[in-house]
């Protein structure tokens, strides 16, 4: 990619050159060197076998600091010498193929090396994002040279000097994004980031950034009413774009004057909303969803308008302010809904940061629904209605919340005429309405997936069904699937259900694999069955399964070691395995909040990030849902399908099992859904 290079010579002579990797070229009687990340005056002097004084004499500003991209003038006798960092003899490398959801941060943590060290040996990462499938070199034992704080200090982490003749300064205004600023000055996002190494993931209002002196357009605020924006990707040509847009070259040039200098990968083009480009591009991606593949929408961002997001959560701030008898710690201990709300909100904020890093602008409004069980239904309903008086609700792209099902039903009913979608984040017990998105898969969907798994793998198994009186509906489905299955009928007592000592052993086969399907949420019965089976498993092949892992399994009376020994299988709305995506998110969350994320924090992140990506993929959530795509975030999947009573329901469910050392594992669905 071509980059504008500023050559700071003693005569203030300026020229443009093509960016390259540490190459030196003779300019009259001098040699030029473009500074790379991590370099210091000292390291450059050693590289070219010259003194620091010689470099500073020709480049006086280098005495204060140098920065990535600066071009230094070196003496004519400067010659590159192959050296490595001080005290660094041989660097050992490991090739790494980037997996889905991996980030530079997670990879650096995995190998125990800095992100700067990885970038140093993979130059493309200075200007290009990390992508799935990329093959990079990991310097396992690289030690960066120490930098002095005086003369010859390292690459500055501050903004580069502003007095260079070919660069100007831009003060970031409200609603401006990297996309808008890059387009305003006729450069790519990668070039903007290269000019401002310390910029970070997003733009902060009031920040001063380095830009070319000449503007191409007069505003960096994206006008989304009439126009859409498209980032040029590798392989795009003027001919292919014009054909897909159905536009004339002169019309496209009028909207994008920077095209006079040619089409460049990474350019952000302004296009009419009526063009067919977004439709063509998205249609190609929808072909992947037809095969039930998980789609990464971060690679399919097309709708760049600001996403207006409203979250409705029961913080109960008025109640907290009025109750002076309790400390904050006591309030958190007493109020479960407050804890859930705070955790969900913390994850949502991280999701918004992640979306902004992808170029998605977000306008967030958080409303307090003031839920309090002691107030009664009428008072709580009035709180919700008062919250809906907020003017931002009327222009919202989506409302996430409230948490309580009764409040979700009320909000969706009030907003139904306006067509604003309402996402139920935590509960499945909501009334169907055409503007409701039920993000939590139902128990029926979890049961159906587990039954499909049982049917696909039950051949040659000795199947034993144990179901209490409250789960006779599931028992009937199991008996219909497996007419020859054996049954153990629990007896009901004052303290719950129980079995006789010989009930299970009499049904166990010594020659077959035994599948025991347990359908109950009764703690004593689960404890009885798992303890009994754990003993029998020392001499028999036994697997425990259920279609519904209820809250009883979280009781201290249930031994997880027993569940692990029995290879316990169950459906789940979330991926409970400790995979790389979860580990990376946990590290990032702990870095930000100094505590580990709860399941509500992770769900807050997943729902909000997924929603924002869907709104950046299609104009509305309805349109995105109707494509049938399935997406996956940290530990939740989303595959919205039309619900029978209106709206959409998430049908994406996981199957989990206990593996070795109490570790939970995800069961691949393609191992049986394709059969």
HELIX and SHEET records of a PDB file:
HELIX    1   1 UNK A   41  UNK A   48  1                                   8    
HELIX    2   2 UNK A   52  UNK A   58  1                                   7    
HELIX    3   3 UNK A   60  UNK A   63  5                                   4    
HELIX    4   4 UNK A  104  UNK A  111  1                                   8    
HELIX    5   5 UNK A  115  UNK A  120  1                                   6    
HELIX    6   6 UNK A  123  UNK A  126  5                                   4    
HELIX    7   7 UNK A  178  UNK A  184  1                                   7    
HELIX    8   8 UNK A  189  UNK A  195  1                                   7    
HELIX    9   9 UNK A  238  UNK A  245  1                                   8    
HELIX   10  10 UNK A  249  UNK A  255  1                                   7    
HELIX   11  11 UNK A  257  UNK A  261  5                                   5    
HELIX   12  12 UNK A  277  UNK A  289  1                                  13    
HELIX   13  13 UNK A  297  UNK A  299  5                                   3    
HELIX   14  14 UNK A  317  UNK A  322  1                                   6    
HELIX   15  15 UNK A  328  UNK A  334  1                                   7    
HELIX   16  16 UNK A  336  UNK A  357  1                                  22    
HELIX   17  17 UNK A  373  UNK A  375  5                                   3    
HELIX   18  18 UNK A  377  UNK A  387  1                                  11    
HELIX   19  19 UNK A  391  UNK A  395  5                                   5    
HELIX   20  20 UNK A  405  UNK A  415  1                                  11    
HELIX   21  21 UNK A  416  UNK A  418  5                                   3    
HELIX   22  22 UNK A  443  UNK A  457  1                                  15    
HELIX   23  23 UNK A  469  UNK A  471  5                                   3    
HELIX   24  24 UNK A  472  UNK A  481  1                                  10    
HELIX   25  25 UNK A  502  UNK A  505  1                                   4    
HELIX   26  26 UNK A  523  UNK A  536  1                                  14    
HELIX   27  27 UNK A  551  UNK A  554  5                                   4    
HELIX   28  28 UNK A  560  UNK A  565  1                                   6    
HELIX   29  29 UNK A  580  UNK A  593  1                                  14    
HELIX   30  30 UNK A  599  UNK A  617  1                                  19    
HELIX   31  31 UNK A  621  UNK A  626  1                                   6    
HELIX   32  32 UNK A  660  UNK A  662  5                                   3    
HELIX   33  33 UNK A  669  UNK A  671  5                                   3    
SHEET    1   A 3 UNK A  25  UNK A  27  0                                        
SHEET    2   A 3 UNK A  30  UNK A  34 -1                                        
SHEET    3   A 3 UNK A  71  UNK A  74 -1                                        
SHEET    1   B 2 UNK A  93  UNK A  97  0                                        
SHEET    2   B 2 UNK A 135  UNK A 139 -1                                        
SHEET    1   C 2 UNK A 167  UNK A 171  0                                        
SHEET    2   C 2 UNK A 208  UNK A 212 -1                                        
SHEET    1   D 2 UNK A 227  UNK A 231  0                                        
SHEET    2   D 2 UNK A 268  UNK A 272 -1                                        
SHEET    1   E 7 UNK A 362  UNK A 368  0                                        
SHEET    2   E 7 UNK A 307  UNK A 313  1                                        
SHEET    3   E 7 UNK A 398  UNK A 401  1                                        
SHEET    4   E 7 UNK A 421  UNK A 424  1                                        
SHEET    5   E 7 UNK A 436  UNK A 438  1                                        
SHEET    6   E 7 UNK A 648  UNK A 650  1                                        
SHEET    7   E 7 UNK A 640  UNK A 642 -1                                        
SHEET    1   F 4 UNK A 486  UNK A 488  0                                        
SHEET    2   F 4 UNK A 461  UNK A 467  1                                        
SHEET    3   F 4 UNK A 513  UNK A 519  1                                        
SHEET    4   F 4 UNK A 542  UNK A 545  1                                        
SHEET    1   G 2 UNK A 491  UNK A 493  0                                        
SHEET    2   G 2 UNK A 496  UNK A 498 -1                                        
SHEET    1   H 3 UNK A 569  UNK A 572  0                                        
SHEET    2   H 3 UNK A 654  UNK A 658 -1                                        
SHEET    3   H 3 UNK A 664  UNK A 666 -1                                        
SHEET    1   I 2 UNK A 631  UNK A 632  0                                        
SHEET    2   I 2 UNK A 637  UNK A 638 -1                                        
END                                                                             
